[in-house]
Amino acid sequence: MKKILSIVLLGLATAAAVTATFLPFSELLIRLAPGQPQTAYVTTGWSTHFGGTKDEHGPLFAIPIIAAATAVLLGIRWRKVAFAGAAALAGVTGMLFVYLLNAISFHKSGNITIDPGLEAGFGNGIWVLITAVVLAFGAVVLHPDD
């Protein structure tokens, strides 16, 4: 039973990590000039959008996430691989979280003179990614020793 639950959790963790790459990691609403409407600046794992414009040089945060998620999925067979995948996913998620926290903090304090109504925060993608990490480690705990 524990093995089946571990397999299900590893599958869910992998699916959540991959899904997270398509969701917004951070969202910024900024007014570029007084009296103008706010423009959304959204970053996902694959791209950055500023209003209706897609940045052709996306951040590609998704690549290490997909690599870690692949290791998580391969961990279905081997507990040590599941642990390594969960650890890699946690590392990537932690680094991304700190990077976004710094970027969000910079925009909140650094651009207050441009737009006092600026809104900056995490998107739902980062929370889905954190959930994937929790699921992956839960699966490792339940994974039978081979």
mmCIF file of the C-alpha atoms, coordinates in Angstrom:
data_MODEL
# 
_entry.id   MODEL 
# 
loop_
_atom_site.group_PDB 
_atom_site.id 
_atom_site.type_symbol 
_atom_site.label_atom_id 
_atom_site.label_alt_id 
_atom_site.label_comp_id 
_atom_site.label_asym_id 
_atom_site.label_entity_id 
_atom_site.label_seq_id 
_atom_site.pdbx_PDB_ins_code 
_atom_site.Cartn_x 
_atom_site.Cartn_y 
_atom_site.Cartn_z 
_atom_site.occupancy 
_atom_site.B_iso_or_equiv 
_atom_site.pdbx_formal_charge 
_atom_site.auth_seq_id 
_atom_site.auth_comp_id 
_atom_site.auth_asym_id 
_atom_site.auth_atom_id 
_atom_site.pdbx_PDB_model_num 
ATOM 1   C CA . MET A 1 1   ? 0.000  0.000  0.000   1.00 0.00 ? 1   MET A CA 1 
ATOM 2   C CA . LYS A 1 2   ? 2.836  2.391  0.874   1.00 0.00 ? 2   LYS A CA 1 
ATOM 3   C CA . LYS A 1 3   ? 4.494  1.664  -2.465  1.00 0.00 ? 3   LYS A CA 1 
ATOM 4   C CA . ILE A 1 4   ? 1.301  2.515  -4.390  1.00 0.00 ? 4   ILE A CA 1 
ATOM 5   C CA . LEU A 1 5   ? 0.841  5.719  -2.384  1.00 0.00 ? 5   LEU A CA 1 
ATOM 6   C CA . SER A 1 6   ? 4.485  6.620  -3.042  1.00 0.00 ? 6   SER A CA 1 
ATOM 7   C CA . ILE A 1 7   ? 4.024  6.069  -6.781  1.00 0.00 ? 7   ILE A CA 1 
ATOM 8   C CA . VAL A 1 8   ? 0.879  8.212  -6.798  1.00 0.00 ? 8   VAL A CA 1 
ATOM 9   C CA . LEU A 1 9   ? 2.635  11.019 -4.874  1.00 0.00 ? 9   LEU A CA 1 
ATOM 10  C CA . LEU A 1 10  ? 5.673  10.910 -7.183  1.00 0.00 ? 10  LEU A CA 1 
ATOM 11  C CA . GLY A 1 11  ? 3.353  11.147 -10.198 1.00 0.00 ? 11  GLY A CA 1 
ATOM 12  C CA . LEU A 1 12  ? 1.427  14.033 -8.636  1.00 0.00 ? 12  LEU A CA 1 
ATOM 13  C CA . ALA A 1 13  ? 4.660  15.823 -7.712  1.00 0.00 ? 13  ALA A CA 1 
ATOM 14  C CA . THR A 1 14  ? 5.950  15.489 -11.270 1.00 0.00 ? 14  THR A CA 1 
ATOM 15  C CA . ALA A 1 15  ? 2.656  16.685 -12.767 1.00 0.00 ? 15  ALA A CA 1 
ATOM 16  C CA . ALA A 1 16  ? 2.480  19.631 -10.355 1.00 0.00 ? 16  ALA A CA 1 
ATOM 17  C CA . ALA A 1 17  ? 6.076  20.681 -11.117 1.00 0.00 ? 17  ALA A CA 1 
ATOM 18  C CA . VAL A 1 18  ? 5.539  20.550 -14.879 1.00 0.00 ? 18  VAL A CA 1 
ATOM 19  C CA . THR A 1 19  ? 2.185  22.361 -14.608 1.00 0.00 ? 19  THR A CA 1 
ATOM 20  C CA . ALA A 1 20  ? 3.778  25.069 -12.455 1.00 0.00 ? 20  ALA A CA 1 
ATOM 21  C CA . THR A 1 21  ? 6.143  26.018 -15.287 1.00 0.00 ? 21  THR A CA 1 
ATOM 22  C CA . PHE A 1 22  ? 3.176  27.232 -17.338 1.00 0.00 ? 22  PHE A CA 1 
ATOM 23  C CA . LEU A 1 23  ? 1.616  29.263 -14.516 1.00 0.00 ? 23  LEU A CA 1 
ATOM 24  C CA . PRO A 1 24  ? 2.739  32.748 -13.428 1.00 0.00 ? 24  PRO A CA 1 
ATOM 25  C CA . PHE A 1 25  ? 5.659  32.711 -10.997 1.00 0.00 ? 25  PHE A CA 1 
ATOM 26  C CA . SER A 1 26  ? 5.489  36.462 -10.433 1.00 0.00 ? 26  SER A CA 1 
ATOM 27  C CA . GLU A 1 27  ? 3.106  39.230 -11.371 1.00 0.00 ? 27  GLU A CA 1 
ATOM 28  C CA . LEU A 1 28  ? 3.766  42.930 -11.457 1.00 0.00 ? 28  LEU A CA 1 
ATOM 29  C CA . LEU A 1 29  ? 1.189  45.601 -12.195 1.00 0.00 ? 29  LEU A CA 1 
ATOM 30  C CA . ILE A 1 30  ? 2.809  48.936 -12.974 1.00 0.00 ? 30  ILE A CA 1 
ATOM 31  C CA . ARG A 1 31  ? 1.671  52.261 -14.368 1.00 0.00 ? 31  ARG A CA 1 
ATOM 32  C CA . LEU A 1 32  ? 4.368  53.588 -16.705 1.00 0.00 ? 32  LEU A CA 1 
ATOM 33  C CA . ALA A 1 33  ? 3.118  57.167 -16.614 1.00 0.00 ? 33  ALA A CA 1 
ATOM 34  C CA . PRO A 1 34  ? 0.704  59.074 -14.398 1.00 0.00 ? 34  PRO A CA 1 
ATOM 35  C CA . GLY A 1 35  ? -2.887 58.667 -15.543 1.00 0.00 ? 35  GLY A CA 1 
ATOM 36  C CA . GLN A 1 36  ? -2.114 55.549 -17.603 1.00 0.00 ? 36  GLN A CA 1 
ATOM 37  C CA . PRO A 1 37  ? -3.660 52.148 -16.828 1.00 0.00 ? 37  PRO A CA 1 
ATOM 38  C CA . GLN A 1 38  ? -1.492 49.601 -15.078 1.00 0.00 ? 38  GLN A CA 1 
ATOM 39  C CA . THR A 1 39  ? 0.330  47.123 -17.309 1.00 0.00 ? 39  THR A CA 1 
ATOM 40  C CA . ALA A 1 40  ? 0.886  43.511 -16.263 1.00 0.00 ? 40  ALA A CA 1 
ATOM 41  C CA . TYR A 1 41  ? 4.397  42.085 -16.272 1.00 0.00 ? 41  TYR A CA 1 
ATOM 42  C CA . VAL A 1 42  ? 4.083  38.296 -15.827 1.00 0.00 ? 42  VAL A CA 1 
ATOM 43  C CA . THR A 1 43  ? 6.869  35.721 -15.640 1.00 0.00 ? 43  THR A CA 1 
ATOM 44  C CA . THR A 1 44  ? 6.289  31.992 -16.147 1.00 0.00 ? 44  THR A CA 1 
ATOM 45  C CA . GLY A 1 45  ? 8.825  29.191 -16.411 1.00 0.00 ? 45  GLY A CA 1 
ATOM 46  C CA . TRP A 1 46  ? 9.008  29.641 -20.177 1.00 0.00 ? 46  TRP A CA 1 
ATOM 47  C CA . SER A 1 47  ? 8.346  33.298 -20.938 1.00 0.00 ? 47  SER A CA 1 
ATOM 48  C CA . THR A 1 48  ? 7.860  36.840 -19.782 1.00 0.00 ? 48  THR A CA 1 
ATOM 49  C CA . HIS A 1 49  ? 4.949  38.985 -20.943 1.00 0.00 ? 49  HIS A CA 1 
ATOM 50  C CA . PHE A 1 50  ? 4.744  42.737 -20.597 1.00 0.00 ? 50  PHE A CA 1 
ATOM 51  C CA . GLY A 1 51  ? 1.184  43.673 -21.415 1.00 0.00 ? 51  GLY A CA 1 
ATOM 52  C CA . GLY A 1 52  ? 0.491  42.024 -24.746 1.00 0.00 ? 52  GLY A CA 1 
ATOM 53  C CA . THR A 1 53  ? 4.178  41.768 -25.667 1.00 0.00 ? 53  THR A CA 1 
ATOM 54  C CA . LYS A 1 54  ? 6.067  38.514 -25.178 1.00 0.00 ? 54  LYS A CA 1 
ATOM 55  C CA . ASP A 1 55  ? 9.775  38.868 -24.402 1.00 0.00 ? 55  ASP A CA 1 
ATOM 56  C CA . GLU A 1 56  ? 11.591 36.795 -27.009 1.00 0.00 ? 56  GLU A CA 1 
ATOM 57  C CA . HIS A 1 57  ? 14.362 36.088 -24.502 1.00 0.00 ? 57  HIS A CA 1 
ATOM 58  C CA . GLY A 1 58  ? 12.348 34.231 -21.850 1.00 0.00 ? 58  GLY A CA 1 
ATOM 59  C CA . PRO A 1 59  ? 13.856 33.320 -18.485 1.00 0.00 ? 59  PRO A CA 1 
ATOM 60  C CA . LEU A 1 60  ? 13.691 29.536 -19.098 1.00 0.00 ? 60  LEU A CA 1 
ATOM 61  C CA . PHE A 1 61  ? 13.276 28.782 -15.389 1.00 0.00 ? 61  PHE A CA 1 
ATOM 62  C CA . ALA A 1 62  ? 11.385 25.695 -16.540 1.00 0.00 ? 62  ALA A CA 1 
ATOM 63  C CA . ILE A 1 63  ? 14.447 23.791 -17.778 1.00 0.00 ? 63  ILE A CA 1 
ATOM 64  C CA . PRO A 1 64  ? 15.924 22.910 -14.342 1.00 0.00 ? 64  PRO A CA 1 
ATOM 65  C CA . ILE A 1 65  ? 12.407 22.317 -12.999 1.00 0.00 ? 65  ILE A CA 1 
ATOM 66  C CA . ILE A 1 66  ? 11.682 19.807 -15.786 1.00 0.00 ? 66  ILE A CA 1 
ATOM 67  C CA . ALA A 1 67  ? 15.050 18.099 -15.183 1.00 0.00 ? 67  ALA A CA 1 
ATOM 68  C CA . ALA A 1 68  ? 14.307 17.752 -11.455 1.00 0.00 ? 68  ALA A CA 1 
ATOM 69  C CA . ALA A 1 69  ? 10.745 16.578 -12.163 1.00 0.00 ? 69  ALA A CA 1 
ATOM 70  C CA . THR A 1 70  ? 12.137 13.910 -14.484 1.00 0.00 ? 70  THR A CA 1 
ATOM 71  C CA . ALA A 1 71  ? 14.365 12.635 -11.667 1.00 0.00 ? 71  ALA A CA 1 
ATOM 72  C CA . VAL A 1 72  ? 11.344 12.621 -9.341  1.00 0.00 ? 72  VAL A CA 1 
ATOM 73  C CA . LEU A 1 73  ? 9.420  10.503 -11.830 1.00 0.00 ? 73  LEU A CA 1 
ATOM 74  C CA . LEU A 1 74  ? 12.351 8.114  -12.316 1.00 0.00 ? 74  LEU A CA 1 
ATOM 75  C CA . GLY A 1 75  ? 12.323 7.708  -8.533  1.00 0.00 ? 75  GLY A CA 1 
ATOM 76  C CA . ILE A 1 76  ? 9.280  5.466  -8.869  1.00 0.00 ? 76  ILE A CA 1 
ATOM 77  C CA . ARG A 1 77  ? 11.727 2.593  -9.224  1.00 0.00 ? 77  ARG A CA 1 
ATOM 78  C CA . TRP A 1 78  ? 14.558 3.673  -6.899  1.00 0.00 ? 78  TRP A CA 1 
ATOM 79  C CA . ARG A 1 79  ? 14.184 5.468  -3.566  1.00 0.00 ? 79  ARG A CA 1 
ATOM 80  C CA . LYS A 1 80  ? 17.607 7.131  -3.823  1.00 0.00 ? 80  LYS A CA 1 
ATOM 81  C CA . VAL A 1 81  ? 16.676 8.606  -7.203  1.00 0.00 ? 81  VAL A CA 1 
ATOM 82  C CA . ALA A 1 82  ? 13.345 9.808  -5.772  1.00 0.00 ? 82  ALA A CA 1 
ATOM 83  C CA . PHE A 1 83  ? 15.232 11.489 -2.943  1.00 0.00 ? 83  PHE A CA 1 
ATOM 84  C CA . ALA A 1 84  ? 17.736 13.068 -5.349  1.00 0.00 ? 84  ALA A CA 1 
ATOM 85  C CA . GLY A 1 85  ? 14.880 14.321 -7.549  1.00 0.00 ? 85  GLY A CA 1 
ATOM 86  C CA . ALA A 1 86  ? 13.002 15.744 -4.554  1.00 0.00 ? 86  ALA A CA 1 
ATOM 87  C CA . ALA A 1 87  ? 16.190 17.437 -3.332  1.00 0.00 ? 87  ALA A CA 1 
ATOM 88  C CA . ALA A 1 88  ? 16.892 18.881 -6.788  1.00 0.00 ? 88  ALA A CA 1 
ATOM 89  C CA . LEU A 1 89  ? 13.313 20.129 -7.073  1.00 0.00 ? 89  LEU A CA 1 
ATOM 90  C CA . ALA A 1 90  ? 13.578 21.698 -3.612  1.00 0.00 ? 90  ALA A CA 1 
ATOM 91  C CA . GLY A 1 91  ? 16.859 23.390 -4.555  1.00 0.00 ? 91  GLY A CA 1 
ATOM 92  C CA . VAL A 1 92  ? 15.515 24.797 -7.809  1.00 0.00 ? 92  VAL A CA 1 
ATOM 93  C CA . THR A 1 93  ? 12.319 25.934 -6.097  1.00 0.00 ? 93  THR A CA 1 
ATOM 94  C CA . GLY A 1 94  ? 14.231 27.571 -3.256  1.00 0.00 ? 94  GLY A CA 1 
ATOM 95  C CA . MET A 1 95  ? 16.546 29.448 -5.594  1.00 0.00 ? 95  MET A CA 1 
ATOM 96  C CA . LEU A 1 96  ? 13.636 30.592 -7.744  1.00 0.00 ? 96  LEU A CA 1 
ATOM 97  C CA . PHE A 1 97  ? 11.686 31.698 -4.656  1.00 0.00 ? 97  PHE A CA 1 
ATOM 98  C CA . VAL A 1 98  ? 14.612 33.777 -3.354  1.00 0.00 ? 98  VAL A CA 1 
ATOM 99  C CA . TYR A 1 99  ? 15.214 35.289 -6.812  1.00 0.00 ? 99  TYR A CA 1 
ATOM 100 C CA . LEU A 1 100 ? 11.547 36.249 -7.150  1.00 0.00 ? 100 LEU A CA 1 
ATOM 101 C CA . LEU A 1 101 ? 11.405 37.547 -3.580  1.00 0.00 ? 101 LEU A CA 1 
ATOM 102 C CA . ASN A 1 102 ? 14.335 39.858 -4.329  1.00 0.00 ? 102 ASN A CA 1 
ATOM 103 C CA . ALA A 1 103 ? 12.831 40.996 -7.640  1.00 0.00 ? 103 ALA A CA 1 
ATOM 104 C CA . ILE A 1 104 ? 9.433  41.638 -6.057  1.00 0.00 ? 104 ILE A CA 1 
ATOM 105 C CA . SER A 1 105 ? 10.993 43.532 -3.138  1.00 0.00 ? 105 SER A CA 1 
ATOM 106 C CA . PHE A 1 106 ? 13.089 45.637 -5.546  1.00 0.00 ? 106 PHE A CA 1 
ATOM 107 C CA . HIS A 1 107 ? 10.054 46.583 -7.600  1.00 0.00 ? 107 HIS A CA 1 
ATOM 108 C CA . LYS A 1 108 ? 7.955  47.394 -4.554  1.00 0.00 ? 108 LYS A CA 1 
ATOM 109 C CA . SER A 1 109 ? 10.546 49.753 -3.078  1.00 0.00 ? 109 SER A CA 1 
ATOM 110 C CA . GLY A 1 110 ? 12.583 50.818 -6.100  1.00 0.00 ? 110 GLY A CA 1 
ATOM 111 C CA . ASN A 1 111 ? 9.756  51.980 -8.363  1.00 0.00 ? 111 ASN A CA 1 
ATOM 112 C CA . ILE A 1 112 ? 7.488  53.699 -5.874  1.00 0.00 ? 112 ILE A CA 1 
ATOM 113 C CA . THR A 1 113 ? 8.235  57.076 -7.480  1.00 0.00 ? 113 THR A CA 1 
ATOM 114 C CA . ILE A 1 114 ? 7.187  55.757 -10.902 1.00 0.00 ? 114 ILE A CA 1 
ATOM 115 C CA . ASP A 1 115 ? 3.947  54.229 -9.684  1.00 0.00 ? 115 ASP A CA 1 
ATOM 116 C CA . PRO A 1 116 ? 2.809  54.604 -6.067  1.00 0.00 ? 116 PRO A CA 1 
ATOM 117 C CA . GLY A 1 117 ? 0.028  52.102 -6.847  1.00 0.00 ? 117 GLY A CA 1 
ATOM 118 C CA . LEU A 1 118 ? 2.466  49.419 -8.052  1.00 0.00 ? 118 LEU A CA 1 
ATOM 119 C CA . GLU A 1 119 ? 1.488  45.870 -7.156  1.00 0.00 ? 119 GLU A CA 1 
ATOM 120 C CA . ALA A 1 120 ? 4.075  43.091 -7.169  1.00 0.00 ? 120 ALA A CA 1 
ATOM 121 C CA . GLY A 1 121 ? 3.747  39.563 -5.856  1.00 0.00 ? 121 GLY A CA 1 
ATOM 122 C CA . PHE A 1 122 ? 4.064  35.853 -6.386  1.00 0.00 ? 122 PHE A CA 1 
ATOM 123 C CA . GLY A 1 123 ? 1.898  34.119 -8.946  1.00 0.00 ? 123 GLY A CA 1 
ATOM 124 C CA . ASN A 1 124 ? 0.181  30.805 -8.302  1.00 0.00 ? 124 ASN A CA 1 
ATOM 125 C CA . GLY A 1 125 ? 2.931  28.903 -10.158 1.00 0.00 ? 125 GLY A CA 1 
ATOM 126 C CA . ILE A 1 126 ? 5.392  29.257 -7.283  1.00 0.00 ? 126 ILE A CA 1 
ATOM 127 C CA . TRP A 1 127 ? 2.847  27.852 -4.818  1.00 0.00 ? 127 TRP A CA 1 
ATOM 128 C CA . VAL A 1 128 ? 2.125  24.880 -7.090  1.00 0.00 ? 128 VAL A CA 1 
ATOM 129 C CA . LEU A 1 129 ? 5.881  24.299 -7.330  1.00 0.00 ? 129 LEU A CA 1 
ATOM 130 C CA . ILE A 1 130 ? 6.254  24.362 -3.536  1.00 0.00 ? 130 ILE A CA 1 
ATOM 131 C CA . THR A 1 131 ? 3.377  21.873 -3.317  1.00 0.00 ? 131 THR A CA 1 
ATOM 132 C CA . ALA A 1 132 ? 5.254  19.630 -5.768  1.00 0.00 ? 132 ALA A CA 1 
ATOM 133 C CA . VAL A 1 133 ? 8.280  19.663 -3.445  1.00 0.00 ? 133 VAL A CA 1 
ATOM 134 C CA . VAL A 1 134 ? 6.151  18.663 -0.437  1.00 0.00 ? 134 VAL A CA 1 
ATOM 135 C CA . LEU A 1 135 ? 4.524  15.851 -2.439  1.00 0.00 ? 135 LEU A CA 1 
ATOM 136 C CA . ALA A 1 136 ? 7.912  14.598 -3.646  1.00 0.00 ? 136 ALA A CA 1 
ATOM 137 C CA . PHE A 1 137 ? 9.356  14.412 -0.135  1.00 0.00 ? 137 PHE A CA 1 
ATOM 138 C CA . GLY A 1 138 ? 6.174  12.778 1.121   1.00 0.00 ? 138 GLY A CA 1 
ATOM 139 C CA . ALA A 1 139 ? 6.645  10.129 -1.567  1.00 0.00 ? 139 ALA A CA 1 
ATOM 140 C CA . VAL A 1 140 ? 10.266 9.607  -0.528  1.00 0.00 ? 140 VAL A CA 1 
ATOM 141 C CA . VAL A 1 141 ? 9.205  8.999  3.076   1.00 0.00 ? 141 VAL A CA 1 
ATOM 142 C CA . LEU A 1 142 ? 6.658  6.395  1.949   1.00 0.00 ? 142 LEU A CA 1 
ATOM 143 C CA . HIS A 1 143 ? 8.891  4.823  -0.724  1.00 0.00 ? 143 HIS A CA 1 
ATOM 144 C CA . PRO A 1 144 ? 9.901  1.267  0.175   1.00 0.00 ? 144 PRO A CA 1 
ATOM 145 C CA . ASP A 1 145 ? 13.621 0.652  0.487   1.00 0.00 ? 145 ASP A CA 1 
ATOM 146 C CA . ASP A 1 146 ? 14.903 -1.369 -2.490  1.00 0.00 ? 146 ASP A CA 1 
# 
